[in-house]
């Protein structure tokens, strides 16, 4: 299917996406990073028959597409091969657990767990997979609906040598989300544990769970089975359109996961991303000892647009993840390999950005760029009393056009903008008074992102976990035609936006620093780079 008009110009240049059509478990094996992805190879939309696409890379930036890994062939996956995870066994052999939609006499498209093994484990590209005859290896429990049992995780081993995985689920006739725990001595025969690893009322179905340890002492990742006094554990689940997580302490002896907080299905939940980002999957990169995560980023234009341009959906940039020194949240940052795409550079230092002003960042390709900027506030103490923002709705705080409750701002970047600013996406900060101190609001406002009417435009926002009295405010934005990934405060908070400019495309796109507030702010430093194209599945099969 040909790409037409803005479809080709809105297509990303350094994010992972198939050459055509629709996407939705990474691992490293014998010199290659493997990306398996849920895929409709016939049309750019979700289908009743989904397969597993397969691409490989040596740097997680440039990718080669291989033949599909799984297609529906057996009764247990006759109606689709849905999401799953890869595990490397102690002998070095990889295995995959995935969700099959079963052909069943009584229960339509029952969701079951399927085990797959490589046909030739000596092949570093893992081009062929087999499904042993003992499949499926897990069936929906009696207290789980047959269509609410999916997305098995990477396995981990306890000190007893027993394997564990969790499967996302929902309790029958309720909205209680669950991480159903299974155990196995051989990774073939699995037994359900009597109680879930965790369950919460009023969240609905838990999709695409993830469970892994994070070090208490530094940025380095740890292998998924590590469990000692030097780690805590993260449980991530996808519900309500967001990837939410809790941090806690896990004992494999008692199968108890004591979370430090609870899922609330509100904005109080810890989120990987406060924008368009879902169904993420992390893996341990044994090459550089790091935990890396990808998220699924959907299209937010219309189905008709997807059909016209011939593709839909992509993956976020791979993000390294580690525990903040506070122990209360995760830090995320694009992997260092992304920096190799940087080319022409421009910079600013110690520049004052007056109130109600803008400053163009010229000399780079604004539609395909990487920008890092740090702001410093001249004075906070002694400012006149303003409205305490505890009394301001989030919708107002996250609106770039509202200065209610602001001490400073909004200020930040205008990305994918036209010269007359009729199109622009604002990634901004506001300094607000909260209680006896100050807080920093971070937002990404898409409301003016496109002159097109058929694209969803949202205002995303969050409150940064920093004290502006003692810390400078930093922002990194990676701009790639129709996606903007924004990392605030060194990766403490992230917002991903999908936008579809009609005019601010290619060379017509502009990039600005702006300050809508009445008080000036200082730009301590700003560096911006043009980004080269990555080679992503250009050999499309």
Buried (B, 14 or more C-beta within 10 A) or exposed (E): EEBEEBBBBBBBBBBBBBEBBBBBBBBBBEEBBBBBBBBBBEBBBBBEBBBBBBBBBBEBBBBBBBEBBBBBEBBBBBBBBBBBBBBBBEEEEBBBBBBBBBBBEEEEBBBBBBBBBBEEBEEEBBBEBEBEEEBBBBBBBEBBBBBBBBBBBBBBBBEEEBBBBBBBBBBBEEBBBBBBBBBBEEBBEBEBEEEBBBBBEEBBBBBBBBBBBBBEEEBEBBBBBBBEEEBBBBBBBBBBEBBBBBBBBBEBEEBEBEBEEEBEBEEEBBBBBBBBBBBBBBBBBEEEEBBBBBBBBBBBBBEEBBBBBBBBBBBBBBBBBBBBEEEEBBBBBBBEBBEEBBEEEBEBEEEEBEBEBBBBBEEBBBBBBBBBBBBBBEEBEEBEEBEEBEEBEBEBBBBBEBBBBBBBBBBBBBBBBBEEBEBBBBBBBBBBBBEEEBBBBBBBBBBBBBBBEEBBBBBBBBBBBBEBEEEBBBBBBBBBBBBBBBBBBBBBBBBBBBBBBBBBBBEBBBBBBBBBBEBBBBBBBBBBBBBBEBEBBEEEE
